[in-house]
Amino acid sequence: MEISKIAQHWNELYESKADHELGWYEKDASTTLLFLKDLDFENKKIIITGAGKTLLINSLIEKNARLILNDISKNALDKIEIDEKNHLKIEGDLGSDLDKLELPVCDILIDRAVLHFLNRVC
C-alpha cells in the first residue's frame, strides 16, 4: 500500500522528534480526564483518534477501558505499548479512509486533535 503524503509527514515527525518536542505533547492527561470525569469507563470500548503517544491511554487502561487506538502515523502507533489482546491499534486517516477502516462499534469516541485545537483556541 502506498503511503500518503500526509501519513508520510506525520511518520517523519514521530520519527524525528522526541515526544516532548511535539506541539501536542501533554505532561499528564489530567485536563482531558477532567472533561471526561463523569463517564464510566469500566469495560467501555473507547476509540481514541489521533492517538499519538498520549498519556491518556494509560489513564484509561487503569479505569478498565478497552481501547481502539487510531492514528494516521504508523510510527506513532508503533511507539504505543499496550496489550494488543485487549486493545486494538488501527492505522489510517479517518478523514479519507473511513470507509476502508474496520472500526468496531464503540461506546465513546475521543478525538485528541479536536481537544488539542480547542486548547489552542481557548
MOPAC internal coordinates of N, CA, C and O (Angstrom, degrees):
PM7 1SCF
backbone

  N    0.0000 0     0.00 0     0.00 0    0    0    0
  C    1.4394 1     0.00 0     0.00 0    1    0    0
  C    1.5376 1   108.99 1     0.00 0    2    1    0
  O    1.2310 1   120.67 1   -49.38 1    3    2    1
  N    1.3077 1   116.32 1   130.62 1    3    2    1
  C    1.4528 1   120.98 1   179.31 1    5    3    2
  C    1.5273 1   109.39 1   -75.67 1    6    5    3
  O    1.2310 1   121.56 1   -45.51 1    7    6    5
  N    1.3012 1   114.62 1   134.49 1    7    6    5
  C    1.4555 1   119.52 1  -179.47 1    9    7    6
  C    1.5367 1   109.32 1   -83.08 1   10    9    7
  O    1.2310 1   120.45 1   -43.11 1   11   10    9
  N    1.3173 1   116.75 1   136.89 1   11   10    9
  C    1.4585 1   120.62 1  -179.97 1   13   11   10
  C    1.5287 1   109.83 1   -72.89 1   14   13   11
  O    1.2310 1   121.22 1   -19.35 1   15   14   13
  N    1.3201 1   115.27 1   160.65 1   15   14   13
  C    1.4657 1   120.02 1   177.55 1   17   15   14
  C    1.5209 1   110.89 1   -63.53 1   18   17   15
  O    1.2310 1   120.69 1   146.00 1   19   18   17
  N    1.3238 1   116.28 1   -34.00 1   19   18   17
  C    1.4694 1   120.04 1   178.65 1   21   19   18
  C    1.5237 1   110.19 1   -66.16 1   22   21   19
  O    1.2310 1   120.42 1   132.36 1   23   22   21
  N    1.3299 1   116.81 1   -47.64 1   23   22   21
  C    1.4651 1   120.47 1   178.76 1   25   23   22
  C    1.5237 1   110.09 1   -62.45 1   26   25   23
  O    1.2310 1   120.20 1   139.48 1   27   26   25
  N    1.3119 1   117.23 1   -40.52 1   27   26   25
  C    1.4642 1   120.96 1   178.67 1   29   27   26
  C    1.5264 1   110.48 1   -60.39 1   30   29   27
  O    1.2310 1   120.58 1   137.68 1   31   30   29
  N    1.3309 1   116.49 1   -42.32 1   31   30   29
  C    1.4707 1   121.35 1   178.22 1   33   31   30
  C    1.5350 1   110.29 1   -57.25 1   34   33   31
  O    1.2310 1   120.43 1   129.92 1   35   34   33
  N    1.3356 1   116.78 1   -50.08 1   35   34   33
  C    1.4644 1   120.61 1  -177.38 1   37   35   34
  C    1.5235 1   111.07 1   -68.96 1   38   37   35
  O    1.2310 1   119.87 1   142.56 1   39   38   37
  N    1.3285 1   117.86 1   -37.44 1   39   38   37
  C    1.4674 1   120.43 1   176.14 1   41   39   38
  C    1.5269 1   110.65 1   -59.97 1   42   41   39
  O    1.2310 1   120.36 1   136.68 1   43   42   41
  N    1.3269 1   116.92 1   -43.32 1   43   42   41
  C    1.4635 1   120.50 1   179.77 1   45   43   42
  C    1.5274 1   111.36 1   -64.29 1   46   45   43
  O    1.2310 1   120.27 1   140.38 1   47   46   45
  N    1.3264 1   117.08 1   -39.62 1   47   46   45
  C    1.4720 1   119.46 1   177.58 1   49   47   46
  C    1.5203 1   111.16 1   -61.50 1   50   49   47
  O    1.2310 1   120.58 1   132.40 1   51   50   49
  N    1.3398 1   116.49 1   -47.60 1   51   50   49
  C    1.4611 1   119.33 1  -178.47 1   53   51   50
  C    1.5222 1   112.06 1   -68.27 1   54   53   51
  O    1.2310 1   120.17 1   154.50 1   55   54   53
  N    1.3232 1   117.28 1   -25.50 1   55   54   53
  C    1.4608 1   120.96 1   178.98 1   57   55   54
  C    1.5287 1   111.66 1   -80.51 1   58   57   55
  O    1.2310 1   120.21 1   144.98 1   59   58   57
  N    1.3218 1   117.19 1   -35.02 1   59   58   57
  C    1.4637 1   120.44 1  -171.07 1   61   59   58
  C    1.5311 1   114.93 1   -94.52 1   62   61   59
  O    1.2310 1   119.97 1   166.14 1   63   62   61
  N    1.3158 1   117.66 1   -13.86 1   63   62   61
  C    1.4682 1   120.13 1  -175.76 1   65   63   62
  C    1.5288 1   111.30 1  -122.91 1   66   65   63
  O    1.2310 1   121.72 1   -32.90 1   67   66   65
  N    1.3078 1   114.31 1   147.10 1   67   66   65
  C    1.4659 1   119.86 1   171.27 1   69   67   66
  C    1.5284 1   107.84 1   -73.15 1   70   69   67
  O    1.2310 1   120.60 1   -24.03 1   71   70   69
  N    1.3052 1   116.46 1   155.97 1   71   70   69
  C    1.4661 1   120.55 1  -177.92 1   73   71   70
  C    1.5207 1   112.48 1   -51.36 1   74   73   71
  O    1.2310 1   120.16 1   133.80 1   75   74   73
  N    1.3279 1   117.29 1   -46.20 1   75   74   73
  C    1.4661 1   120.82 1  -176.28 1   77   75   74
  C    1.5347 1   113.23 1   -68.20 1   78   77   75
  O    1.2310 1   119.94 1   167.94 1   79   78   77
  N    1.3264 1   117.73 1   -12.06 1   79   78   77
  C    1.4673 1   121.32 1   178.64 1   81   79   78
  C    1.5362 1   112.33 1   -88.67 1   82   81   79
  O    1.2310 1   120.18 1   170.95 1   83   82   81
  N    1.3149 1   117.25 1    -9.05 1   83   82   81
  C    1.4550 1   121.29 1  -178.86 1   85   83   82
  C    1.5216 1   109.79 1   -81.84 1   86   85   83
  O    1.2310 1   120.25 1   -39.15 1   87   86   85
  N    1.3169 1   117.12 1   140.85 1   87   86   85
  C    1.4629 1   122.21 1  -175.36 1   89   87   86
  C    1.5066 1   114.55 1   -62.55 1   90   89   87
  O    1.2310 1   119.55 1   159.68 1   91   90   89
  N    1.3181 1   118.46 1   -20.32 1   91   90   89
  C    1.4592 1   122.41 1  -178.14 1   93   91   90
  C    1.5259 1   111.71 1  -103.95 1   94   93   91
  O    1.2310 1   120.77 1  -168.07 1   95   94   93
  N    1.3277 1   116.14 1    11.93 1   95   94   93
  C    1.4652 1   120.83 1   178.98 1   97   95   94
  C    1.5200 1   110.20 1   -60.97 1   98   97   95
  O    1.2310 1   120.91 1   -39.53 1   99   98   97
  N    1.3113 1   115.87 1   140.47 1   99   98   97
  C    1.4604 1   121.32 1   175.95 1  101   99   98
  C    1.5295 1   108.73 1  -124.70 1  102  101   99
  O    1.2310 1   120.45 1   -47.29 1  103  102  101
  N    1.3192 1   116.75 1   132.71 1  103  102  101
  C    1.4707 1   120.55 1   179.34 1  105  103  102
  C    1.5208 1   110.48 1   -69.25 1  106  105  103
  O    1.2310 1   120.95 1   147.16 1  107  106  105
  N    1.3179 1   115.79 1   -32.84 1  107  106  105
  C    1.4548 1   121.72 1   175.90 1  109  107  106
  C    1.5251 1   107.94 1  -152.59 1  110  109  107
  O    1.2310 1   120.87 1   -10.87 1  111  110  109
  N    1.2979 1   115.93 1   169.13 1  111  110  109
  C    1.4684 1   120.82 1  -175.55 1  113  111  110
  C    1.5255 1   112.27 1   -99.10 1  114  113  111
  O    1.2310 1   119.78 1  -164.49 1  115  114  113
  N    1.3170 1   118.03 1    15.51 1  115  114  113
  C    1.4707 1   120.34 1  -172.52 1  117  115  114
  C    1.5288 1   113.36 1   -62.01 1  118  117  115
  O    1.2310 1   119.55 1   142.92 1  119  118  117
  N    1.3228 1   118.47 1   -37.08 1  119  118  117
  C    1.4686 1   119.90 1  -179.07 1  121  119  118
  C    1.5242 1   110.48 1   -65.86 1  122  121  119
  O    1.2310 1   120.35 1   133.87 1  123  122  121
  N    1.3173 1   116.94 1   -46.13 1  123  122  121
  C    1.4642 1   120.02 1   177.92 1  125  123  122
  C    1.5176 1   110.86 1   -64.15 1  126  125  123
  O    1.2310 1   120.17 1   137.61 1  127  126  125
  N    1.3157 1   117.27 1   -42.39 1  127  126  125
  C    1.4657 1   120.44 1   179.18 1  129  127  126
  C    1.5276 1   111.22 1   -63.56 1  130  129  127
  O    1.2310 1   120.03 1   149.29 1  131  130  129
  N    1.3122 1   117.55 1   -30.71 1  131  130  129
  C    1.4635 1   120.95 1   176.28 1  133  131  130
  C    1.5352 1   110.32 1   -63.20 1  134  133  131
  O    1.2310 1   120.20 1   138.25 1  135  134  133
  N    1.3363 1   117.23 1   -41.75 1  135  134  133
  C    1.4644 1   120.90 1   176.39 1  137  135  134
  C    1.5324 1   111.38 1   -60.76 1  138  137  135
  O    1.2310 1   120.75 1   149.45 1  139  138  137
  N    1.3356 1   116.17 1   -30.55 1  139  138  137
  C    1.4590 1   121.88 1  -172.27 1  141  139  138
  C    1.5231 1   113.08 1  -104.34 1  142  141  139
  O    1.2310 1   119.98 1  -169.78 1  143  142  141
  N    1.3248 1   117.65 1    10.22 1  143  142  141
  C    1.4697 1   122.19 1  -169.06 1  145  143  142
  C    1.5279 1   115.09 1   -58.76 1  146  145  143
  O    1.2310 1   119.63 1   152.26 1  147  146  145
  N    1.3187 1   118.31 1   -27.74 1  147  146  145
  C    1.4627 1   120.57 1  -176.61 1  149  147  146
  C    1.5271 1   113.73 1   -90.41 1  150  149  147
  O    1.2310 1   120.22 1  -177.53 1  151  150  149
  N    1.3215 1   117.19 1     2.47 1  151  150  149
  C    1.4684 1   120.49 1  -178.49 1  153  151  150
  C    1.5153 1   111.64 1   -92.48 1  154  153  151
  O    1.2310 1   120.99 1   -34.11 1  155  154  153
  N    1.3127 1   115.71 1   145.89 1  155  154  153
  C    1.4594 1   122.50 1   174.45 1  157  155  154
  C    1.5243 1   107.55 1   -94.29 1  158  157  155
  O    1.2310 1   120.09 1   -61.93 1  159  158  157
  N    1.3206 1   117.43 1   118.07 1  159  158  157
  C    1.4587 1   121.60 1  -176.72 1  161  159  158
  C    1.5235 1   113.24 1   -94.74 1  162  161  159
  O    1.2310 1   120.06 1   167.14 1  163  162  161
  N    1.3050 1   117.49 1   -12.86 1  163  162  161
  C    1.4625 1   122.49 1  -174.80 1  165  163  162
  C    1.5294 1   110.72 1   -52.11 1  166  165  163
  O    1.2310 1   120.94 1   -64.05 1  167  166  165
  N    1.3339 1   115.81 1   115.95 1  167  166  165
  C    1.4663 1   124.65 1   178.08 1  169  167  166
  C    1.5236 1   114.21 1    57.43 1  170  169  167
  O    1.2310 1   119.69 1  -159.83 1  171  170  169
  N    1.3175 1   118.20 1    20.17 1  171  170  169
  C    1.4594 1   121.88 1   175.96 1  173  171  170
  C    1.5258 1   108.76 1   -85.34 1  174  173  171
  O    1.2310 1   120.72 1   -36.48 1  175  174  173
  N    1.3298 1   116.23 1   143.52 1  175  174  173
  C    1.4575 1   120.93 1   173.57 1  177  175  174
  C    1.5235 1   107.37 1   -88.48 1  178  177  175
  O    1.2310 1   121.36 1   -59.34 1  179  178  177
  N    1.3230 1   115.00 1   120.66 1  179  178  177
  C    1.4565 1   120.93 1  -176.37 1  181  179  178
  C    1.5192 1   108.94 1  -120.78 1  182  181  179
  O    1.2310 1   120.76 1   -56.94 1  183  182  181
  N    1.3273 1   116.15 1   123.06 1  183  182  181
  C    1.4554 1   120.58 1   173.11 1  185  183  182
  C    1.5204 1   107.59 1   -93.56 1  186  185  183
  O    1.2310 1   121.21 1   -51.94 1  187  186  185
  N    1.3266 1   115.28 1   128.06 1  187  186  185
  C    1.4574 1   121.17 1   173.54 1  189  187  186
  C    1.5233 1   106.09 1  -111.66 1  190  189  187
  O    1.2310 1   120.68 1   -69.54 1  191  190  189
  N    1.3322 1   116.30 1   110.46 1  191  190  189
  C    1.4593 1   120.01 1   176.99 1  193  191  190
  C    1.5221 1   108.42 1   -87.66 1  194  193  191
  O    1.2310 1   120.98 1   -32.48 1  195  194  193
  N    1.3198 1   115.73 1   147.52 1  195  194  193
  C    1.4594 1   119.19 1  -175.08 1  197  195  194
  C    1.5139 1   110.13 1    62.98 1  198  197  195
  O    1.2310 1   120.88 1  -138.38 1  199  198  197
  N    1.3312 1   115.92 1    41.62 1  199  198  197
  C    1.4668 1   121.59 1  -171.50 1  201  199  198
  C    1.5204 1   112.77 1   -58.92 1  202  201  199
  O    1.2310 1   120.52 1   145.24 1  203  202  201
  N    1.3377 1   116.60 1   -34.76 1  203  202  201
  C    1.4620 1   118.54 1   179.18 1  205  203  202
  C    1.5075 1   111.00 1    48.56 1  206  205  203
  O    1.2310 1   120.30 1    45.46 1  207  206  205
  N    1.2859 1   117.03 1  -134.54 1  207  206  205
  C    1.4681 1   121.74 1   177.72 1  209  207  206
  C    1.5251 1   107.94 1  -125.19 1  210  209  207
  O    1.2310 1   121.00 1  -124.75 1  211  210  209
  N    1.3271 1   115.68 1    55.25 1  211  210  209
  C    1.4556 1   120.26 1  -176.16 1  213  211  210
  C    1.5249 1   112.57 1   -76.31 1  214  213  211
  O    1.2310 1   120.94 1   -35.27 1  215  214  213
  N    1.3119 1   115.80 1   144.73 1  215  214  213
  C    1.4615 1   121.96 1   174.58 1  217  215  214
  C    1.5242 1   111.05 1   -73.47 1  218  217  215
  O    1.2310 1   120.72 1   166.64 1  219  218  217
  N    1.3123 1   116.22 1   -13.36 1  219  218  217
  C    1.4611 1   121.53 1   177.10 1  221  219  218
  C    1.5283 1   110.98 1   -58.45 1  222  221  219
  O    1.2310 1   120.52 1   147.02 1  223  222  221
  N    1.3117 1   116.60 1   -32.98 1  223  222  221
  C    1.4681 1   121.77 1  -178.64 1  225  223  222
  C    1.5292 1   110.44 1   -55.43 1  226  225  223
  O    1.2310 1   120.55 1   127.45 1  227  226  225
  N    1.3231 1   116.56 1   -52.55 1  227  226  225
  C    1.4710 1   120.10 1  -178.70 1  229  227  226
  C    1.5217 1   111.80 1   -63.47 1  230  229  227
  O    1.2310 1   120.64 1   141.45 1  231  230  229
  N    1.3264 1   116.38 1   -38.55 1  231  230  229
  C    1.4681 1   119.94 1   179.52 1  233  231  230
  C    1.5266 1   111.08 1   -62.44 1  234  233  231
  O    1.2310 1   120.17 1   138.50 1  235  234  233
  N    1.3261 1   117.28 1   -41.50 1  235  234  233
  C    1.4655 1   120.74 1  -179.89 1  237  235  234
  C    1.5255 1   112.25 1   -72.56 1  238  237  235
  O    1.2310 1   120.41 1   144.85 1  239  238  237
  N    1.3227 1   116.82 1   -35.15 1  239  238  237
  C    1.4681 1   119.86 1   176.06 1  241  239  238
  C    1.5286 1   109.80 1   -63.27 1  242  241  239
  O    1.2310 1   120.40 1   140.78 1  243  242  241
  N    1.3340 1   116.85 1   -39.22 1  243  242  241
  C    1.4739 1   121.21 1   177.00 1  245  243  242
  C    1.5255 1   111.34 1   -61.95 1  246  245  243
  O    1.2310 1   120.20 1   154.54 1  247  246  245
  N    1.3349 1   117.23 1   -25.46 1  247  246  245
  C    1.4697 1   122.20 1   179.01 1  249  247  246
  C    1.5343 1   110.84 1   -93.75 1  250  249  247
  O    1.2310 1   120.41 1  -165.18 1  251  250  249
  N    1.3368 1   116.83 1    14.82 1  251  250  249
  C    1.4721 1   124.73 1   176.58 1  253  251  250
  C    1.5225 1   114.28 1    64.56 1  254  253  251
  O    1.2310 1   120.41 1  -150.10 1  255  254  253
  N    1.3229 1   116.82 1    29.90 1  255  254  253
  C    1.4602 1   120.43 1   174.59 1  257  255  254
  C    1.5273 1   109.35 1   -79.46 1  258  257  255
  O    1.2310 1   120.93 1   -24.77 1  259  258  257
  N    1.3109 1   115.83 1   155.23 1  259  258  257
  C    1.4695 1   122.75 1   173.94 1  261  259  258
  C    1.5220 1   106.20 1  -106.95 1  262  261  259
  O    1.2310 1   120.34 1   -61.53 1  263  262  261
  N    1.3291 1   116.95 1   118.47 1  263  262  261
  C    1.4550 1   120.99 1  -169.43 1  265  263  262
  C    1.5241 1   113.75 1  -102.04 1  266  265  263
  O    1.2310 1   121.88 1   -37.31 1  267  266  265
  N    1.3234 1   114.01 1   142.69 1  267  266  265
  C    1.4518 1   123.60 1   170.45 1  269  267  266
  C    1.5174 1   104.39 1  -121.09 1  270  269  267
  O    1.2310 1   120.64 1   -71.51 1  271  270  269
  N    1.3222 1   116.39 1   108.49 1  271  270  269
  C    1.4566 1   121.46 1  -173.79 1  273  271  270
  C    1.5136 1   109.67 1  -101.56 1  274  273  271
  O    1.2310 1   120.80 1   -54.98 1  275  274  273
  N    1.3084 1   116.08 1   125.02 1  275  274  273
  C    1.4581 1   121.91 1  -179.58 1  277  275  274
  C    1.5215 1   109.69 1  -120.24 1  278  277  275
  O    1.2310 1   121.12 1   -42.89 1  279  278  277
  N    1.3263 1   115.46 1   137.11 1  279  278  277
  C    1.4544 1   120.59 1   172.08 1  281  279  278
  C    1.5202 1   107.77 1  -154.21 1  282  281  279
  O    1.2310 1   120.78 1   -30.19 1  283  282  281
  N    1.3108 1   116.12 1   149.81 1  283  282  281
  C    1.4583 1   121.58 1   176.17 1  285  283  282
  C    1.5289 1   110.55 1   -71.59 1  286  285  283
  O    1.2310 1   120.75 1   156.77 1  287  286  285
  N    1.3297 1   116.17 1   -23.23 1  287  286  285
  C    1.4589 1   122.05 1  -175.46 1  289  287  286
  C    1.5295 1   111.77 1   -96.56 1  290  289  287
  O    1.2310 1   121.11 1   -61.38 1  291  290  289
  N    1.3258 1   115.48 1   118.62 1  291  290  289
  C    1.4654 1   120.60 1   174.20 1  293  291  290
  C    1.5307 1   109.60 1   -62.96 1  294  293  291
  O    1.2310 1   120.56 1   141.17 1  295  294  293
  N    1.3407 1   116.53 1   -38.83 1  295  294  293
  C    1.4679 1   120.31 1   179.58 1  297  295  294
  C    1.5244 1   111.80 1   -61.38 1  298  297  295
  O    1.2310 1   120.35 1   142.31 1  299  298  297
  N    1.3203 1   116.93 1   -37.69 1  299  298  297
  C    1.4700 1   120.53 1   177.77 1  301  299  298
  C    1.5211 1   109.76 1   -64.51 1  302  301  299
  O    1.2310 1   120.41 1   132.31 1  303  302  301
  N    1.3207 1   116.83 1   -47.69 1  303  302  301
  C    1.4687 1   120.30 1  -179.14 1  305  303  302
  C    1.5263 1   111.79 1   -64.94 1  306  305  303
  O    1.2310 1   120.45 1   144.78 1  307  306  305
  N    1.3309 1   116.74 1   -35.22 1  307  306  305
  C    1.4673 1   120.17 1   179.34 1  309  307  306
  C    1.5203 1   111.93 1   -64.02 1  310  309  307
  O    1.2310 1   120.17 1   153.48 1  311  310  309
  N    1.3350 1   117.28 1   -26.52 1  311  310  309
  C    1.4702 1   120.97 1  -179.47 1  313  311  310
  C    1.5276 1   112.34 1   -79.10 1  314  313  311
  O    1.2310 1   120.18 1   165.18 1  315  314  313
  N    1.3185 1   117.25 1   -14.82 1  315  314  313
  C    1.4618 1   120.54 1  -177.24 1  317  315  314
  C    1.5234 1   109.25 1   -85.04 1  318  317  315
  O    1.2310 1   120.86 1   -58.43 1  319  318  317
  N    1.3165 1   115.96 1   121.57 1  319  318  317
  C    1.4599 1   121.13 1   179.45 1  321  319  318
  C    1.5229 1   108.91 1  -102.20 1  322  321  319
  O    1.2310 1   121.10 1   -71.76 1  323  322  321
  N    1.3366 1   115.51 1   108.24 1  323  322  321
  C    1.4649 1   121.43 1   178.17 1  325  323  322
  C    1.5170 1   109.10 1  -140.55 1  326  325  323
  O    1.2310 1   121.21 1   -16.42 1  327  326  325
  N    1.3019 1   115.29 1   163.58 1  327  326  325
  C    1.4599 1   122.34 1   174.39 1  329  327  326
  C    1.5261 1   107.51 1   -75.87 1  330  329  327
  O    1.2310 1   120.49 1   -75.48 1  331  330  329
  N    1.3122 1   116.67 1   104.52 1  331  330  329
  C    1.4645 1   120.45 1  -174.36 1  333  331  330
  C    1.5278 1   113.20 1   -76.91 1  334  333  331
  O    1.2310 1   120.15 1  -179.10 1  335  334  333
  N    1.3311 1   117.32 1     0.90 1  335  334  333
  C    1.4705 1   120.18 1   171.74 1  337  335  334
  C    1.5345 1   109.73 1   -79.16 1  338  337  335
  O    1.2310 1   120.63 1   150.41 1  339  338  337
  N    1.3219 1   116.40 1   -29.59 1  339  338  337
  C    1.4659 1   121.41 1  -177.07 1  341  339  338
  C    1.5244 1   113.99 1  -107.62 1  342  341  339
  O    1.2310 1   120.30 1   167.61 1  343  342  341
  N    1.3232 1   117.04 1   -12.39 1  343  342  341
  C    1.4581 1   121.46 1  -176.19 1  345  343  342
  C    1.5312 1   108.27 1  -137.17 1  346  345  343
  O    1.2310 1   120.50 1   -27.98 1  347  346  345
  N    1.3268 1   116.65 1   152.02 1  347  346  345
  C    1.4615 1   121.52 1  -178.84 1  349  347  346
  C    1.5155 1   111.57 1  -113.05 1  350  349  347
  O    1.2310 1   120.79 1   -30.49 1  351  350  349
  N    1.3318 1   116.09 1   149.51 1  351  350  349
  C    1.4544 1   122.99 1   169.08 1  353  351  350
  C    1.5237 1   106.73 1  -118.14 1  354  353  351
  O    1.2310 1   120.67 1   -52.08 1  355  354  353
  N    1.3255 1   116.32 1   127.92 1  355  354  353
  C    1.4616 1   120.75 1  -179.37 1  357  355  354
  C    1.5228 1   108.73 1  -128.66 1  358  357  355
  O    1.2310 1   121.18 1   -66.43 1  359  358  357
  N    1.3222 1   115.35 1   113.57 1  359  358  357
  C    1.4610 1   121.21 1   179.00 1  361  359  358
  C    1.5229 1   109.45 1   -84.67 1  362  361  359
  O    1.2310 1   120.68 1   -44.80 1  363  362  361
  N    1.3132 1   116.31 1   135.20 1  363  362  361
  C    1.4524 1   120.16 1   175.38 1  365  363  362
  C    1.5070 1   112.12 1   156.02 1  366  365  363
  O    1.2310 1   121.71 1   -16.95 1  367  366  365
  N    1.3209 1   114.33 1   163.05 1  367  366  365
  C    1.4597 1   123.02 1  -178.20 1  369  367  366
  C    1.5192 1   108.84 1   -97.46 1  370  369  367
  O    1.2310 1   120.47 1   -69.60 1  371  370  369
  N    1.3221 1   116.70 1   110.40 1  371  370  369
  C    1.4623 1   120.00 1   179.59 1  373  371  370
  C    1.5223 1   111.70 1   -62.38 1  374  373  371
  O    1.2310 1   120.59 1   154.42 1  375  374  373
  N    1.3261 1   116.48 1   -25.58 1  375  374  373
  C    1.4583 1   120.10 1  -179.39 1  377  375  374
  C    1.5099 1   114.04 1   -70.88 1  378  377  375
  O    1.2310 1   120.02 1   152.01 1  379  378  377
  N    1.3380 1   117.57 1   -27.99 1  379  378  377
  C    1.4611 1   118.78 1  -178.57 1  381  379  378
  C    1.5259 1   113.79 1  -130.29 1  382  381  379
  O    1.2310 1   119.60 1   164.12 1  383  382  381
  N    1.3166 1   118.37 1   -15.88 1  383  382  381
  C    1.4602 1   121.33 1  -176.43 1  385  383  382
  C    1.5246 1   113.75 1  -109.00 1  386  385  383
  O    1.2310 1   119.45 1  -170.67 1  387  386  385
  N    1.3185 1   118.66 1     9.33 1  387  386  385
  C    1.4592 1   121.34 1  -172.39 1  389  387  386
  C    1.5228 1   112.45 1   -53.44 1  390  389  387
  O    1.2310 1   120.06 1   138.10 1  391  390  389
  N    1.3191 1   117.49 1   -41.90 1  391  390  389
  C    1.4675 1   120.29 1  -179.44 1  393  391  390
  C    1.5237 1   112.13 1   -70.70 1  394  393  391
  O    1.2310 1   119.54 1   162.59 1  395  394  393
  N    1.3401 1   118.49 1   -17.41 1  395  394  393
  C    1.4637 1   122.37 1  -179.17 1  397  395  394
  C    1.5281 1   112.57 1   -94.24 1  398  397  395
  O    1.2310 1   120.76 1   157.28 1  399  398  397
  N    1.3212 1   116.15 1   -22.72 1  399  398  397
  C    1.4629 1   120.42 1  -176.83 1  401  399  398
  C    1.5207 1   110.07 1   -80.73 1  402  401  399
  O    1.2310 1   120.94 1   -37.38 1  403  402  401
  N    1.2962 1   115.81 1   142.62 1  403  402  401
  C    1.4607 1   120.58 1   177.80 1  405  403  402
  C    1.5188 1   108.97 1   -99.98 1  406  405  403
  O    1.2310 1   121.55 1  -103.47 1  407  406  405
  N    1.3254 1   114.64 1    76.53 1  407  406  405
  C    1.4587 1   120.03 1  -179.87 1  409  407  406
  C    1.5182 1   109.59 1   -86.37 1  410  409  407
  O    1.2310 1   120.10 1   -51.91 1  411  410  409
  N    1.3226 1   117.42 1   128.09 1  411  410  409
  C    1.4618 1   119.27 1   176.75 1  413  411  410
  C    1.5254 1   111.41 1   -72.43 1  414  413  411
  O    1.2310 1   121.04 1   -17.81 1  415  414  413
  N    1.3010 1   115.62 1   162.19 1  415  414  413
  C    1.4610 1   120.78 1   174.71 1  417  415  414
  C    1.5276 1   107.41 1   -62.89 1  418  417  415
  O    1.2310 1   120.92 1   -40.92 1  419  418  417
  N    1.3318 1   115.86 1   139.08 1  419  418  417
  C    1.4561 1   119.06 1  -178.53 1  421  419  418
  C    1.5214 1   110.19 1  -127.22 1  422  421  419
  O    1.2310 1   121.48 1   -15.59 1  423  422  421
  N    1.3245 1   114.78 1   164.41 1  423  422  421
  C    1.4617 1   121.48 1   176.08 1  425  423  422
  C    1.5261 1   111.65 1   -92.19 1  426  425  423
  O    1.2310 1   121.08 1   145.79 1  427  426  425
  N    1.3337 1   115.54 1   -34.21 1  427  426  425
  C    1.4638 1   121.41 1  -175.33 1  429  427  426
  C    1.5250 1   108.22 1  -139.18 1  430  429  427
  O    1.2310 1   120.71 1   -41.22 1  431  430  429
  N    1.3275 1   116.24 1   138.78 1  431  430  429
  C    1.4606 1   121.55 1   174.31 1  433  431  430
  C    1.5248 1   107.95 1  -117.73 1  434  433  431
  O    1.2310 1   120.77 1   -52.53 1  435  434  433
  N    1.3136 1   116.13 1   127.47 1  435  434  433
  C    1.4590 1   121.88 1   176.22 1  437  435  434
  C    1.5164 1   106.96 1  -117.28 1  438  437  435
  O    1.2310 1   121.03 1   -62.09 1  439  438  437
  N    1.3158 1   115.63 1   117.91 1  439  438  437
  C    1.4601 1   121.21 1   179.21 1  441  439  438
  C    1.5170 1   107.63 1  -104.05 1  442  441  439
  O    1.2310 1   120.67 1   -79.61 1  443  442  441
  N    1.3190 1   116.33 1   100.39 1  443  442  441
  C    1.4655 1   120.50 1  -176.36 1  445  443  442
  C    1.5126 1   112.18 1   -64.16 1  446  445  443
  O    1.2310 1   119.90 1   148.06 1  447  446  445
  N    1.3224 1   117.79 1   -31.94 1  447  446  445
  C    1.4650 1   120.17 1   179.53 1  449  447  446
  C    1.5240 1   109.89 1   -63.00 1  450  449  447
  O    1.2310 1   120.18 1   136.92 1  451  450  449
  N    1.3135 1   117.25 1   -43.08 1  451  450  449
  C    1.4629 1   120.13 1   178.64 1  453  451  450
  C    1.5205 1   109.58 1   -62.50 1  454  453  451
  O    1.2310 1   120.05 1   133.95 1  455  454  453
  N    1.3290 1   117.50 1   -46.05 1  455  454  453
  C    1.4621 1   120.05 1   179.30 1  457  455  454
  C    1.5265 1   110.54 1   -61.65 1  458  457  455
  O    1.2310 1   120.31 1   140.25 1  459  458  457
  N    1.3188 1   117.01 1   -39.75 1  459  458  457
  C    1.4675 1   121.28 1   179.81 1  461  459  458
  C    1.5252 1   110.74 1   -62.17 1  462  461  459
  O    1.2310 1   120.86 1   132.32 1  463  462  461
  N    1.3337 1   115.96 1   -47.68 1  463  462  461
  C    1.4504 1   118.39 1  -177.17 1  465  463  462
  C    1.5329 1   111.80 1   -73.05 1  466  465  463
  O    1.2310 1   119.44 1   149.34 1  467  466  465
  N    1.3280 1   118.67 1   -30.66 1  467  466  465
  C    1.4603 1   120.05 1   172.68 1  469  467  466
  C    1.5251 1   110.26 1   -62.12 1  470  469  467
  O    1.2310 1   121.29 1   138.91 1  471  470  469
  N    1.3226 1   115.13 1   -41.09 1  471  470  469
  C    1.4581 1   120.39 1   178.41 1  473  471  470
  C    1.5309 1   110.75 1   -60.39 1  474  473  471
  O    1.2310 1   120.47 1   141.62 1  475  474  473
  N    1.3216 1   116.71 1   -38.38 1  475  474  473
  C    1.4691 1   121.51 1  -178.87 1  477  475  474
  C    1.5343 1   111.19 1   -71.86 1  478  477  475
  O    1.2310 1   120.27 1   149.89 1  479  478  477
  N    1.3250 1   117.08 1   -30.11 1  479  478  477
  C    1.4685 1   121.81 1  -177.37 1  481  479  478
  C    1.5209 1   110.88 1   -83.74 1  482  481  479
  O    1.2310 1   120.29 1   141.05 1  483  482  481
  N    1.3172 1   117.05 1   -38.95 1  483  482  481
  C    1.4772 1   121.23 1  -174.30 1  485  483  482
  C    1.5171 1   112.31 1   -76.69 1  486  485  483
  O    1.2310 1   120.10 1   180.00 1  487  486  485

